[in-house]
Each structure stands twice: as C-alpha cells, then as structure tokens.
C-alpha cells in the first residue's frame, strides 16, 4: 500500500499539510520579539516549501 499525500507543488497558502516529506533544513532563530522559532524547509520530488514553528523553546 502506497501513501498518497499532497505533493508540495500542489500546496497553496493556508492549506493543511497531509503527506510525508523530507526535512531538508531546520534552523533555530530568534524573532524581533526575542522569542525563538524554527525556520524549516520540507521537500519532495516536486519542490520545496518553507514553514515556521513559533515559540520553539
């Protein structure tokens, strides 16, 4: 059985992500308000997409 999730190339702003993706890059950063967040890039065979995880303490 093969999992058929949403391809990154088909995602649009505001979509809920449902799929299996490769974690290409993740960085812990500090926002202007001094709170930490993760700056993330996911990828699959159709492209890359960035994401943020706020309050990553």
JOGISUL-V717813 format. One record per residue. SS is DSSP state (h for helix, s for strand, l for the rest). OMEGA is omega in whole degrees, -180 to 180 (999 if undefined). BURIAL is + if it has 9 or more other C-alpha atoms within 8 Angstrom, else -. Layout:
# JOGISUL-V717813
ss:SS omega:OMEGA burial:BURIAL
ss:SS omega:OMEGA burial:BURIAL
This chain:
# JOGISUL-V717813
ss:l omega:-178 burial:-
ss:l omega:178 burial:-
ss:l omega:179 burial:-
ss:l omega:178 burial:-
ss:l omega:179 burial:-
ss:l omega:177 burial:+
ss:l omega:180 burial:+
ss:h omega:-179 burial:+
ss:h omega:180 burial:-
ss:h omega:-178 burial:-
ss:l omega:177 burial:+
ss:l omega:180 burial:-
ss:l omega:179 burial:-
ss:l omega:179 burial:-
ss:l omega:170 burial:-
ss:l omega:-177 burial:-
ss:l omega:175 burial:-
ss:l omega:-179 burial:-
ss:l omega:177 burial:+
ss:l omega:-174 burial:-
ss:l omega:176 burial:-
ss:s omega:174 burial:-
ss:s omega:-174 burial:+
ss:s omega:-178 burial:-
ss:s omega:174 burial:-
ss:s omega:179 burial:+
ss:s omega:173 burial:-
ss:s omega:-177 burial:+
ss:s omega:178 burial:-
ss:s omega:180 burial:+
ss:l omega:180 burial:-
ss:l omega:-180 burial:-
ss:l omega:176 burial:-
ss:l omega:176 burial:-
ss:l omega:-179 burial:+
ss:s omega:175 burial:+
ss:s omega:176 burial:+
ss:s omega:174 burial:+
ss:s omega:-167 burial:+
ss:s omega:170 burial:+
ss:s omega:174 burial:+
ss:s omega:176 burial:+
ss:s omega:168 burial:+
ss:s omega:-176 burial:+
ss:l omega:179 burial:-
ss:l omega:179 burial:-
ss:s omega:-179 burial:-
ss:s omega:173 burial:+
ss:s omega:180 burial:-
ss:s omega:179 burial:-
ss:s omega:177 burial:-
ss:s omega:172 burial:-
ss:s omega:-175 burial:+
ss:s omega:180 burial:-
ss:l omega:-178 burial:-
ss:l omega:-180 burial:+
ss:l omega:999 burial:-
